[in-house]
């Protein structure tokens, strides 16, 4: 059982706050675009989502790298946070903490763009149905969580990029001197596993994204509405 939680402490726990940069940057960009520009909502939602996702990419990349190394090497998993960082710095260099940063930011930006945009569109659909039934526009918590679940499922389309990030951060690649830029990693995946290498674990990703976004979008939107209407 321990193998399923290898890398959870402390790097997985640290990543539990990865939603903060998404929600904060997304909210701020959305506010600025709504108050300072004449852009339509259909453009504001994707732009805010991309911005939040890119911010999360920069925040998550170092801890994601440490988590991948810890999962691959039980000895690293037993080290404390700073010792693990020093170990990585001495074996792969401190810049290796940002391995896959380009793909990470691209994936997170696209990922959250899809999550927020699709969730927002589903929310609009719910609101229209409520209006047709003579109800107010305020969605219930369950309805908002449903919006997030659908948005999360659609965002799994970015899974191939996630495969590239994971392979770029694997310690064995660095030890063998493999190039870790996105194109080189993608070519290596295709050469070793074919096109199927880009969809490995897709089912789990759909469940994970749906569950994650269900809570983040559902609870986040519900609390935001409650605070603004207070």
C-alpha positions in Angstrom: 0.0 0.0 0.0 2.9 2.3 0.8 3.9 2.4 -2.9 0.6 4.2 -3.7 1.5 7.1 -1.4 5.2 7.3 -2.1 6.0 11.0 -2.7 2.8 12.1 -0.9 4.8 13.5 2.0 5.8 16.3 1.8 5.6 17.0 -1.9 2.1 15.8 -2.6 0.8 17.7 0.5 2.6 20.9 -0.7 0.8 20.5 -4.1 -2.6 20.5 -2.2 -2.4 24.3 -2.3 -1.8 24.3 -6.0 -5.4 25.5 -6.5 -4.6 28.8 -4.8 -2.6 30.4 -7.7 -5.3 29.2 -10.2 -8.2 30.7 -8.3 -6.4 33.9 -7.4 -4.9 34.7 -10.8 -8.1 33.6 -12.6 -10.3 35.9 -10.4 -7.9 38.9 -10.8 -7.6 38.5 -14.6 -11.3 38.1 -14.9 -12.0 41.2 -12.8 -9.5 43.3 -14.8 -10.8 42.2 -18.2 -14.4 42.8 -17.1 -13.7 46.2 -15.6 -11.1 47.5 -17.9 -12.0 46.1 -21.3 -15.0 45.6 -23.6 -14.3 41.9 -24.2 -17.2 39.5 -24.3 -17.6 36.9 -21.6 -16.9 34.1 -24.1 -13.3 35.5 -24.4 -12.8 36.6 -20.8 -13.4 33.1 -19.3 -10.8 31.3 -21.5 -8.2 34.1 -21.1 -8.6 34.1 -17.3 -8.4 30.3 -17.3 -5.2 30.3 -19.3 -3.6 32.9 -17.0 -4.5 30.9 -13.9 -3.2 27.7 -15.4 0.1 29.2 -16.4 0.6 30.6 -12.9 -0.1 27.2 -11.4 2.4 25.7 -13.8 5.2 27.8 -12.4 4.1 27.0 -8.9 3.7 23.3 -9.3 6.7 22.4 -11.5 9.4 22.1 -8.8 7.3 20.0 -6.4 6.0 17.9 -9.3 9.7 17.2 -10.2 10.5 16.2 -6.6 7.4 14.0 -6.4 8.3 12.2 -9.7 11.8 11.6 -8.4 10.5 10.3 -5.0 8.1 7.9 -6.7 10.9 6.5 -8.9 13.5 6.3 -6.1 12.4 5.1 -2.6 15.7 6.4 -1.2 14.8 10.0 -2.1 11.3 9.4 -0.7 12.9 8.8 2.7 14.8 12.1 2.7 13.5 15.3 4.2 12.4 18.2 1.9 15.7 20.1 1.9 17.9 17.0 1.7 15.9 15.9 -1.3 16.4 19.2 -2.9 20.1 19.1 -2.3 20.3 15.5 -3.6 18.6 16.6 -6.8 20.8 19.6 -7.1 24.0 17.5 -6.7 22.9 14.8 -9.1 20.9 16.6 -11.8 21.5 20.3 -11.0 19.1 22.8 -9.4 17.7 23.9 -12.7 16.3 20.3 -13.1 13.6 21.4 -10.7 12.1 23.3 -13.7 12.3 20.3 -16.0 9.3 20.3 -18.3 8.3 23.9 -17.4 7.4 24.8 -21.0 5.1 21.8 -21.4 3.8 22.3 -17.8 2.7 25.9 -18.4 1.3 25.0 -21.8 -0.6 22.0 -20.4 -1.9 23.8 -17.2 -2.9 26.9 -19.2 -4.8 24.9 -21.8 -6.2 22.6 -19.0 -7.7 25.4 -16.9 -8.9 27.2 -20.0 -10.9 24.2 -20.9 -12.1 23.6 -17.3 -13.3 27.1 -16.6 -14.8 27.6 -20.1 -16.7 24.3 -20.3 -17.9 24.6 -16.7 -19.1 28.2 -17.4 -21.0 27.1 -20.5 -22.6 24.2 -18.6 -23.5 26.7 -15.9 -25.2 29.0 -18.5 -27.2 26.0 -19.7 -28.4 25.3 -16.2 -29.4 28.9 -15.7 -31.4 28.9 -18.9 -33.2 25.8 -17.8 -34.0 27.4 -14.5 -35.4 30.5 -16.2 -37.6 28.4 -18.4 -39.0 26.8 -15.3 -39.6 30.2 -13.7 -36.8 29.8 -11.1 -34.1 32.3 -10.2 -30.6 32.2 -11.7 -28.8 31.0 -8.5 -27.6 27.4 -9.0 -27.5 25.0 -6.1 -24.2 23.6 -4.8 -24.9 20.2 -6.5 -25.6 21.9 -9.9 -22.3 23.9 -9.6 -20.4 20.7 -8.8 -21.9 19.1 -11.8 -20.7 21.9 -14.0 -17.2 21.4 -12.6 -17.3 17.7 -13.1 -18.1 18.1 -16.8 -15.5 20.8 -17.3 -12.9 18.5 -15.6 -13.7 15.6 -17.8 -13.3 17.6 -21.0 -9.9 18.9 -19.7 -8.5 15.4 -19.9 -7.8 16.2 -23.6 -4.5 17.6 -22.4 -3.4 14.2 -21.1 -0.8 13.7 -23.9 1.0 16.8 -22.7 1.0 15.4 -19.2 2.7 12.3 -20.4 5.4 14.4 -21.9 5.9 16.3 -18.6 6.1 13.1 -16.6 8.6 11.5 -18.9 10.7 14.7 -19.0 11.0 14.7 -15.2 11.9 11.0 -14.8 15.3 10.7 -13.2 16.4 7.8 -15.4 16.2 10.1 -18.5 18.6 12.6 -16.9 21.0 9.9 -15.9 21.1 8.5 -19.5 21.7 12.0 -20.9 18.4 12.2 -22.7 17.2 15.6 -24.0 14.3 16.9 -21.9 12.7 19.4 -24.2 9.1 18.6 -25.1 9.8 17.7 -28.8 12.6 15.3 -27.9 10.6 13.7 -25.1 7.6 13.3 -27.4 9.7 11.6 -30.0 11.2 9.2 -27.4 7.7 8.3 -26.1 6.5 7.5 -29.7 9.7 5.5 -30.4 9.3 3.3 -27.3 5.5 3.0 -26.9 3.9 4.3 -30.1 0.9 6.6 -30.1 -0.5 4.6 -27.2 2.2 6.1 -25.0 0.4 9.4 -25.1 -2.9 8.0 -23.8 -1.6 5.8 -21.0 -3.6 6.4 -17.9 -6.2 8.4 -19.6 -9.1 6.8 -17.8 -7.6 7.7 -14.4 -6.9 11.2 -15.6 -10.6 11.7 -16.6 -11.7 10.6 -13.1 -9.0 12.7 -11.4 -9.8 15.9 -13.3 -13.6 15.5 -12.9 -13.3 14.9 -9.2 -10.8 17.7 -8.7 -12.7 20.3 -10.7 -16.0 19.3 -9.2 -14.8 20.5 -5.8 -12.8 23.5 -7.0 -15.3 25.0 -9.3 -18.4 23.9 -7.4 -17.3 25.0 -3.9 -15.3 28.0 -5.2 -18.2 29.4 -7.2 -20.7 28.7 -4.5 -18.6 30.5 -1.8 -17.9 33.4 -4.2 -21.6 33.9 -4.9 -22.3 33.7 -1.2 -19.7 36.3 -0.4 -20.6 38.7 -3.2 -24.3 38.5 -2.2 -23.6 39.0 1.5 
